[in-house]
Amino acid sequence: MRLDVYFTPLGLTAGDLAGRGVVVIDVLRATTTIVAALASGARGVVPAASSEEAVKMTANLEKDGFVLAGERKYLPIPGFTLGNSPREMTPDQVSGKTVYLSTTNGTPALVAAQGADPVLVGAAVNFGAVGERAAGLLRDRGDLVIICAGREKQIALEDAYTAGRIVRTARKGLRKVVLNDSADVALGLAQRYSSWVDAFTASDAGRALQALGMEQDVQFCAGVDKYDLVPTYSDRLIT
């Protein structure tokens, strides 16, 4: 059995992931936002690699059928209805609509995971559910990949910590699971921090969000098991 963690999607190709089960993580905040949107009744979420792509995708759609959401450097994109805060993903805003989402790190990581099967969306807010699915994939297939979105093309503490928690859950009770070096490092981070809040607030992204007055987003994202659903990404749509 093999379990690989990648701290960023840089360099990954469709061939690297073909036929493999993948969990994508960007807990501060894209994957948390996606889970929250679907839990609030969104029909689906379309990850866009850029804000320009999101605008092009929606150019000919009925205005009441979609919502544009996203961020650049943590702040809402001008002209978009919503930012990248999971707290914005309320039923009033997204129920019955498709959310076209563009973020700095998270949506490019999801786009990079195309070719894997399945592609699961993971966060603290759905940790129990995604951990169970990940464990099932590893047990049944003998193989699992966890892709962290990272931050500014480097490791992001909050994503790596979450990956370590998933690694620990997925391999529980299994023998002879081979970990790559990044998976081993992620496990160490999962042991170092005593709670989700500690890890998230200690991270560069957590500190940046707090400096911008978005402490409530960090706390929301660290709220483990708020939702019992595991979004799946296929054919450019997360449902």
C-alpha positions as CSV (number, residue, x, y, z in Angstrom):
1,M,0.0,0.0,0.0
2,R,1.2,3.5,-0.8
3,L,0.2,7.0,0.4
4,D,1.7,10.1,-1.1
5,V,1.3,13.7,0.0
6,Y,2.2,16.6,-2.2
7,F,2.6,20.0,-0.4
8,T,1.8,21.9,-3.7
9,P,0.4,20.8,-7.0
10,L,3.5,22.2,-8.9
11,G,4.9,19.7,-11.4
12,L,2.0,17.2,-11.1
13,T,0.6,16.0,-14.4
14,A,-2.5,14.1,-15.4
15,G,-0.3,11.0,-15.9
16,D,0.9,11.2,-12.3
17,L,-2.6,11.0,-11.0
18,A,-4.4,8.8,-13.6
19,G,-6.6,6.2,-12.0
20,R,-5.5,7.2,-8.4
21,G,-7.8,8.4,-5.7
22,V,-7.0,12.0,-4.6
23,V,-7.9,14.3,-1.7
24,V,-7.4,18.0,-2.4
25,I,-6.9,20.4,0.5
26,D,-7.0,24.2,0.8
27,V,-8.4,24.6,4.3
28,L,-7.8,28.4,4.4
29,R,-10.2,28.7,2.6
30,A,-11.2,27.3,-0.8
31,T,-12.0,23.7,0.1
32,T,-13.8,24.8,3.2
33,T,-15.8,27.3,1.1
34,I,-16.7,24.6,-1.4
35,V,-18.0,22.3,1.4
36,A,-20.0,25.1,2.9
37,A,-21.5,26.1,-0.5
38,L,-22.7,22.6,-1.2
39,A,-24.1,22.2,2.3
40,S,-26.1,25.4,1.7
41,G,-27.7,23.9,-1.4
42,A,-25.5,25.0,-4.2
43,R,-26.1,22.8,-7.3
44,G,-22.4,22.6,-7.8
45,V,-19.1,24.4,-7.7
46,V,-16.9,25.0,-10.8
47,P,-13.3,25.7,-9.9
48,A,-11.7,28.2,-12.3
49,A,-8.0,28.6,-12.7
50,S,-8.3,32.4,-13.0
51,S,-10.9,35.1,-12.5
52,E,-10.8,35.7,-16.2
53,E,-11.7,32.1,-16.9
54,A,-14.6,32.3,-14.4
55,V,-16.0,35.3,-16.2
56,K,-15.7,33.6,-19.6
57,M,-17.4,30.5,-18.4
58,T,-20.4,32.5,-17.2
59,A,-20.7,35.0,-20.0
60,N,-23.7,33.3,-21.7
61,L,-25.4,31.9,-18.7
62,E,-28.7,33.0,-17.1
63,K,-27.8,35.5,-14.4
64,D,-30.0,33.9,-11.8
65,G,-28.4,30.4,-12.2
66,F,-24.9,31.1,-11.0
67,V,-22.8,33.2,-8.7
68,L,-19.2,34.4,-9.1
69,A,-17.0,34.0,-6.0
70,G,-13.4,34.2,-5.3
71,E,-10.4,36.1,-4.0
72,R,-7.0,37.4,-4.8
73,K,-4.6,38.0,-1.9
74,Y,-7.4,37.0,0.5
75,L,-9.7,39.9,-0.7
76,P,-12.9,39.5,-2.8
77,I,-12.4,40.0,-6.5
78,P,-13.9,43.2,-7.8
79,G,-17.1,42.6,-9.7
80,F,-17.7,39.2,-8.1
81,T,-20.8,38.7,-5.9
82,L,-19.0,36.8,-3.2
83,G,-15.5,36.4,-1.9
84,N,-13.9,33.2,-0.7
85,S,-15.3,33.1,2.8
86,P,-17.2,30.0,3.8
87,R,-19.4,32.2,6.0
88,E,-20.7,33.9,2.8
89,M,-22.0,30.6,1.4
90,T,-25.5,30.9,2.9
91,P,-28.6,29.4,1.4
92,D,-29.8,32.9,0.5
93,Q,-26.7,33.4,-1.6
94,V,-26.1,30.0,-3.3
95,S,-29.0,27.6,-2.9
96,G,-30.0,26.3,-6.3
97,K,-27.1,28.0,-8.0
98,T,-23.8,27.0,-9.5
99,V,-20.9,28.7,-7.8
100,Y,-18.0,29.6,-10.2
101,L,-15.0,29.9,-7.8
102,S,-11.6,31.4,-8.5
103,T,-9.0,31.5,-5.7
104,T,-5.2,32.1,-5.6
105,N,-4.2,28.6,-4.6
106,G,-7.2,26.2,-4.1
107,T,-8.9,26.2,-7.4
108,P,-5.6,25.8,-9.4
109,A,-4.9,22.8,-7.2
110,L,-8.3,21.3,-8.0
111,V,-7.8,21.9,-11.7
112,A,-4.3,20.2,-11.5
113,A,-6.0,17.1,-10.0
114,Q,-8.0,16.4,-13.1
115,G,-7.4,12.9,-14.3
116,A,-7.5,11.4,-10.9
117,D,-10.5,9.2,-9.9
118,P,-12.1,10.1,-7.6
119,V,-11.1,13.7,-6.6
120,L,-12.4,14.4,-3.1
121,V,-12.5,17.8,-1.5
122,G,-11.2,17.8,2.0
123,A,-11.2,20.2,4.9
124,A,-11.5,20.3,8.7
125,V,-15.2,21.0,8.4
126,N,-15.8,17.6,6.8
127,F,-12.8,15.8,8.2
128,G,-14.6,12.8,9.6
129,A,-16.5,12.1,6.4
130,V,-13.5,12.7,4.1
131,G,-11.2,10.7,6.4
132,E,-13.5,7.8,6.2
133,R,-13.6,8.0,2.4
134,A,-9.8,8.3,2.2
135,A,-9.4,5.3,4.4
136,G,-11.7,3.3,2.2
137,L,-9.8,4.2,-0.9
138,L,-6.5,3.2,0.6
139,R,-7.9,0.0,1.9
140,D,-9.6,-1.0,-1.3
141,R,-7.1,0.2,-3.8
142,G,-3.9,0.2,-1.9
143,D,-3.1,3.7,-3.0
144,L,-4.0,7.3,-2.0
145,V,-2.8,10.8,-2.9
146,I,-3.3,13.9,-0.9
147,I,-2.6,17.2,-2.7
148,C,-2.2,20.4,-0.7
149,A,-2.8,23.7,-2.4
150,G,0.0,25.4,-0.6
151,R,0.7,29.1,-0.4
152,E,2.7,31.1,-2.9
153,K,4.1,27.9,-4.4
154,Q,5.4,26.7,-1.1
155,I,4.2,24.5,1.7
156,A,1.2,25.8,3.8
157,L,1.2,24.7,7.4
158,E,-2.5,24.5,7.7
159,D,-2.8,22.2,4.6
160,A,0.1,20.0,5.6
161,Y,-1.3,19.7,9.1
162,T,-4.7,18.6,7.7
163,A,-2.9,16.2,5.3
164,G,-1.2,14.7,8.3
165,R,-4.5,14.2,10.1
166,I,-5.9,12.4,7.0
167,V,-2.8,10.2,6.7
168,R,-3.1,9.2,10.3
169,T,-6.8,8.3,9.9
170,A,-6.4,6.6,6.5
171,R,-3.7,4.2,7.5
172,K,-5.2,3.3,10.9
173,G,-5.4,-0.4,11.3
174,L,-3.5,-1.1,8.1
175,R,-0.1,-2.7,7.8
176,K,2.8,-1.9,5.6
177,V,1.6,1.4,4.2
178,V,4.5,3.1,2.4
179,L,4.6,6.9,2.9
180,N,6.5,9.3,0.8
181,D,8.7,11.9,2.6
182,S,6.0,14.6,2.5
183,A,3.5,12.2,4.1
184,D,6.0,11.5,6.9
185,V,6.5,15.2,7.5
186,A,2.8,15.8,7.5
187,L,2.3,13.2,10.2
188,G,4.9,15.0,12.3
189,L,2.9,18.2,12.0
190,A,-0.3,16.4,13.0
191,Q,1.5,15.3,16.2
192,R,3.1,18.7,16.9
193,Y,-0.1,20.8,17.1
194,S,-2.7,19.9,19.7
195,S,-5.7,21.3,17.8
196,W,-6.9,22.5,14.4
197,V,-7.2,26.1,15.8
198,D,-3.6,26.0,17.0
199,A,-2.3,24.9,13.6
200,F,-4.4,27.3,11.6
201,T,-3.7,30.4,13.7
202,A,0.0,29.6,13.6
203,S,0.2,29.4,9.8
204,D,1.2,32.3,7.5
205,A,-2.3,32.3,6.0
206,G,-4.0,32.2,9.4
207,R,-2.0,35.2,10.5
208,A,-2.7,37.1,7.3
209,L,-6.4,36.5,7.6
210,Q,-6.4,37.6,11.2
211,A,-4.5,40.8,10.3
212,L,-7.2,41.6,7.7
213,G,-9.9,41.2,10.3
214,M,-11.0,37.8,9.1
215,E,-10.5,35.9,12.4
216,Q,-14.0,34.4,12.2
217,D,-13.1,32.8,8.9
218,V,-10.1,31.1,10.5
219,Q,-12.3,29.9,13.4
220,F,-14.9,28.7,11.0
221,C,-12.4,26.7,8.9
222,A,-11.0,25.1,12.1
223,G,-14.4,23.9,13.1
224,V,-14.0,20.2,12.7
225,D,-16.9,18.0,11.4
226,K,-19.4,20.8,10.8
227,Y,-20.6,18.9,7.8
228,D,-21.1,15.2,6.9
229,L,-20.5,15.4,3.1
230,V,-17.6,14.8,0.8
231,P,-17.7,16.8,-2.4
232,T,-16.4,15.1,-5.5
233,Y,-14.8,16.8,-8.5
234,S,-15.4,15.4,-12.0
235,D,-15.6,16.9,-15.5
236,R,-14.9,20.4,-14.1
237,L,-17.8,20.3,-11.7
238,I,-17.8,19.7,-7.9
239,T,-21.0,18.1,-6.5
